Amino acid sequence: MVKIKKSRNRIKHWIIAITLWTFFLAVTMSLISEAILLKANILVSLIILTIIVFIGIIFDVIGVAVTAAPEAPFHAMSAGRVKGAKQATRLLKNADRVSNFCNDAVGDICGIISGAIGAVIVLRLLTSNPDLQKALLSAAIAGFISSVTVGGKAIGKNIALKKSKEIVLKTGYAIYLLSFLSRLKKRK
């Protein structure tokens, strides 16, 4: 009975935490992209759009890899002091949360922001070329964003399932490096 209550409380806390994280991450990413887009031309806007879509694809790959990778090899790597293996094990022990954060929070935020950037690009193109067909241009940009996102995620999921251990270890190593650099900064 106590374990069930703890499990329910843990789930409730996670739901509140991920909801707040998503809100602040979305606001931050939106503000940053909007600030950059204010001064950007159409080419730079397209580059930013591509980066946002690519971030969504990368996080989707990580989310799938974490749910697909076996945990046992990472315990052995941790014992062998492989850098990033301890962080990878932590990711795997929290696969449901990592997947939720990567696939849902970051993935959905990138999808929404890429749509907003697409709208900015359409408005800029229409402002500089008023003869363009608004509906056709909007549909073309939406189709481009959707196809690149869905196609990229389809390729990424295939790779994530085939190379889940490597992806999780590289993600663990990236977390290891970030925490190492963070500790170095605190020492200074």
Number of C-alpha atoms within 10 A of each C-alpha: 6 7 8 9 10 11 12 12 12 11 13 11 12 13 13 11 12 16 14 12 15 18 13 12 15 19 14 12 16 19 12 11 19 16 11 14 19 10 10 14 13 15 10 13 21 17 12 18 23 16 14 23 25 18 17 25 28 20 23 27 27 23 28 25 29 31 22 18 23 14 17 10 13 23 15 13 17 16 11 10 11 14 18 22 25 22 21 29 23 15 23 24 14 14 19 13 20 21 23 17 20 22 21 19 22 24 24 17 21 25 20 16 20 26 18 16 23 21 16 17 22 21 16 15 17 16 11 9 10 11 9 13 10 14 9 10 17 17 12 14 17 16 12 12 20 16 12 15 21 13 13 18 22 15 12 20 21 14 15 26 17 14 14 23 20 13 22 30 25 18 20 22 19 16 18 18 14 12 12 11 12 11 11 10 9 7 7 5
